[in-house]
Amino acid sequence: MGSTSTKIKLRTSDQKVFEVEKAVAVQSQTIKYIYENGCPDSVIHVHSVSGDILSKILDYCKKHVNSAAGKEDISPEELYEWDANFVKVDQNTLFDLILAANCLKIESLLDLTCQTVANMIKGKRPEEIRTTFNIKNDYTIEAEEAVRRENKWAFDMLGGVGTMVIEELADDTMSKCVTNTKSRVCVIAANQIVMMRSISKLANKKSIDVYKQPQNPTTPRIKESVKQRNVGTGFIELFFHFKCKM
Amino acid sequence: MNPKLMISSAEKIGNNQDLLAQILLRLPAKSLIKFKCVSKQWLSLISNPQFCLSHTRHQGDEGFLHPTALLLKVQYIVSPEFDVVPLKHFSQVPFFDYISTSGLNILQSCNGLFVCEALDDDLNVSGYFICNPTTKQFKKLSFLQNPIKDCEFYVSLAFDPLQSPHYKIIVVREVLENSFIFELDIYASESDSWKIATTIFETKEEACMAFEDAVFCNGKLHWNSYGNQSLYLDVEKECLQMMPMPTKLRGNHRLEIYRYFGESGGRLYLAVTYHAFIDLDLYVHQMASDYSHWFLKHRLNVGDAMKVFPELNLGCHPFKSGFSGVSFVGSERKEEAKVVIWTDGKIICYDFNDGAWKMMHDPGPGLKIGTPFEDFNHLHEQRFIPYKYFESVYVF
């Protein structure tokens, strides 16, 4: 007869032992399989997971089990926020969590951690990706240049005729953006002076949704580097205008 | 102490194709294209058709793909350039100049793939292509039954990666000049083969069929018509059916000018304008889910938008009211749509959710979307045709 207080013992790679409720532990399909096909009283070894990581993972599983079972009064929005805070960890821990979620087969955690890493890397340049994952660049210089040229549009943050509203940018993307030497860049905003870094910080906030037209549109100026551009604020609405020289 | 070299978790993930794919699946298409430069191994993974299909499917939301942007083309101008109207985030889209041809007409956009006709220097059709603008992959179509001189020939595309990784090309061609007798050919990419003349049918001149204007939705390819009836093809069963078109409103004796035919969230929409000195009315019809009839969803007066956005100047040019390029996109509430319109150089939309006019895309104070071409004296003489663009890494 299944009892809600059945406990399962888990031993990690660094020999720490955790005793957890069965309902929490079987969030991991791997543990569930081992438990159901082995001896219920024995200790389950989770070889590739360290104590610290398992501890965090068990927090996650417990929170989600309790929320689903109604033991904790938590709305879907609050759970979503809890998850968002859960993944606010250093990069190494995040990658450790992915490996562990994969090995323990906890689908929702794998989804959460992979999405977090995806959001973290999406704005990076290829060189930074290589550093993050310690990847050897096996392209010849010509081959890499050819691929870059073919897909140039995916690299340019700015460029062409049109307007852009800045949304999510990685912190240093703005300063590295490529402007066509034939383009003019004109930033239209309201009245104060702000450094580029602040713009990207503000742009990372999702709550920019109040739009108003600036009172005095600045006239287009030519600058070689976007960093040097002095802009107005109020930024509640930021436009990058490009006019290509014909 | 362990003498072995410690490999970081990040590196372990990088070396694990399955785990790496899990992360890459969750990246936007643009980032994936950028990361083709990381290494040859990444290039191989990102270009792998199976991965690309998984990635494309991952973008789906409750059974539908949502467009990243609208591409606006000026009617009758055959350059490979277009204006981009962002719907989700800013999108740069490479112009169609990688298809080396003198001129190009977009025929149809369908869930990430475009079908275009290429024109030679004399503006004669020299070929048909399908392409994915995100990856710049394109392929010339070859037909078993080629177009006959002076006979009508229409090419459409049926593609929904959320339902099937394969696409179909549907050709409607007239068998004899001015006969109004058509044959329907279907190409299936799955078998790389054609079925010629699966159906033979006749329309009447009064039917006013517009086979050049096709909308694929719910697994069916629908054609626009300016008459009382139209046709659609159930692509799976390959059978042709009739559907009604909205009847002219009783008492409305004005001549119809345009029928903007489109779809959003699996629903067909038709927006109709009428001929008048200054006409700012847009009658938006929605098709019933059983295809039995259209109902008038709303009579929009685009002039109302001028009250919300005083900088718009509509109706200043006789018979060219200053709006065109009507398109239908999804809104936050799934059941409702937004009508997106090019008006006097800006893009506005009417949200059926709250019955409000909103600015969808403003290039900035004093700037208007509408490249000044020599052929036009006034911005409002240009008519825009909108095509939905889905940023997708799909490989065909």
HADDOCK unambig.tbl for C-alpha pairs under 7 A between the chains (distance, minus, plus):
assign (segid A and resid 92 and name CA) (segid B and resid 9 and name CA) 6.80 0.50 0.50
assign (segid A and resid 95 and name CA) (segid B and resid 9 and name CA) 5.55 0.50 0.50
assign (segid A and resid 95 and name CA) (segid B and resid 10 and name CA) 5.65 0.50 0.50
assign (segid A and resid 96 and name CA) (segid B and resid 9 and name CA) 5.70 0.50 0.50
assign (segid A and resid 114 and name CA) (segid B and resid 22 and name CA) 6.53 0.50 0.50
assign (segid A and resid 114 and name CA) (segid B and resid 23 and name CA) 4.97 0.50 0.50
assign (segid A and resid 115 and name CA) (segid B and resid 23 and name CA) 6.60 0.50 0.50
assign (segid A and resid 115 and name CA) (segid B and resid 26 and name CA) 5.87 0.50 0.50
assign (segid A and resid 117 and name CA) (segid B and resid 23 and name CA) 6.88 0.50 0.50
assign (segid A and resid 118 and name CA) (segid B and resid 23 and name CA) 5.62 0.50 0.50
assign (segid A and resid 118 and name CA) (segid B and resid 24 and name CA) 6.80 0.50 0.50
assign (segid A and resid 118 and name CA) (segid B and resid 26 and name CA) 5.89 0.50 0.50
assign (segid A and resid 118 and name CA) (segid B and resid 27 and name CA) 5.47 0.50 0.50
assign (segid A and resid 122 and name CA) (segid B and resid 27 and name CA) 6.24 0.50 0.50
assign (segid A and resid 122 and name CA) (segid B and resid 31 and name CA) 5.51 0.50 0.50
assign (segid A and resid 123 and name CA) (segid B and resid 31 and name CA) 6.97 0.50 0.50
assign (segid A and resid 126 and name CA) (segid B and resid 35 and name CA) 5.77 0.50 0.50
assign (segid A and resid 126 and name CA) (segid B and resid 37 and name CA) 6.18 0.50 0.50
assign (segid A and resid 126 and name CA) (segid B and resid 38 and name CA) 4.98 0.50 0.50
assign (segid A and resid 127 and name CA) (segid B and resid 38 and name CA) 6.96 0.50 0.50
assign (segid A and resid 129 and name CA) (segid B and resid 38 and name CA) 6.98 0.50 0.50
assign (segid A and resid 130 and name CA) (segid B and resid 38 and name CA) 6.41 0.50 0.50
assign (segid A and resid 132 and name CA) (segid B and resid 10 and name CA) 6.83 0.50 0.50
assign (segid A and resid 133 and name CA) (segid B and resid 10 and name CA) 5.08 0.50 0.50
assign (segid A and resid 133 and name CA) (segid B and resid 11 and name CA) 4.75 0.50 0.50
assign (segid A and resid 133 and name CA) (segid B and resid 14 and name CA) 5.70 0.50 0.50
assign (segid A and resid 134 and name CA) (segid B and resid 11 and name CA) 5.73 0.50 0.50
assign (segid A and resid 137 and name CA) (segid B and resid 38 and name CA) 6.58 0.50 0.50
assign (segid A and resid 137 and name CA) (segid B and resid 39 and name CA) 5.18 0.50 0.50
assign (segid A and resid 138 and name CA) (segid B and resid 39 and name CA) 5.69 0.50 0.50
assign (segid A and resid 138 and name CA) (segid B and resid 40 and name CA) 6.26 0.50 0.50
assign (segid A and resid 139 and name CA) (segid B and resid 39 and name CA) 6.24 0.50 0.50
assign (segid A and resid 139 and name CA) (segid B and resid 40 and name CA) 6.42 0.50 0.50
assign (segid A and resid 144 and name CA) (segid B and resid 37 and name CA) 6.03 0.50 0.50
assign (segid A and resid 147 and name CA) (segid B and resid 37 and name CA) 6.33 0.50 0.50
assign (segid A and resid 148 and name CA) (segid B and resid 37 and name CA) 6.54 0.50 0.50
assign (segid A and resid 151 and name CA) (segid B and resid 33 and name CA) 6.80 0.50 0.50
assign (segid A and resid 151 and name CA) (segid B and resid 34 and name CA) 6.90 0.50 0.50
assign (segid A and resid 153 and name CA) (segid B and resid 92 and name CA) 6.16 0.50 0.50
assign (segid A and resid 153 and name CA) (segid B and resid 93 and name CA) 6.88 0.50 0.50
assign (segid A and resid 153 and name CA) (segid B and resid 94 and name CA) 6.40 0.50 0.50
assign (segid A and resid 154 and name CA) (segid B and resid 30 and name CA) 5.57 0.50 0.50
assign (segid A and resid 154 and name CA) (segid B and resid 33 and name CA) 6.51 0.50 0.50
assign (segid A and resid 154 and name CA) (segid B and resid 34 and name CA) 5.57 0.50 0.50
assign (segid A and resid 155 and name CA) (segid B and resid 34 and name CA) 6.33 0.50 0.50
assign (segid A and resid 162 and name CA) (segid B and resid 363 and name CA) 5.89 0.50 0.50
assign (segid A and resid 163 and name CA) (segid B and resid 363 and name CA) 4.96 0.50 0.50
assign (segid A and resid 163 and name CA) (segid B and resid 364 and name CA) 6.81 0.50 0.50
assign (segid A and resid 164 and name CA) (segid B and resid 90 and name CA) 6.10 0.50 0.50
assign (segid A and resid 165 and name CA) (segid B and resid 90 and name CA) 6.96 0.50 0.50
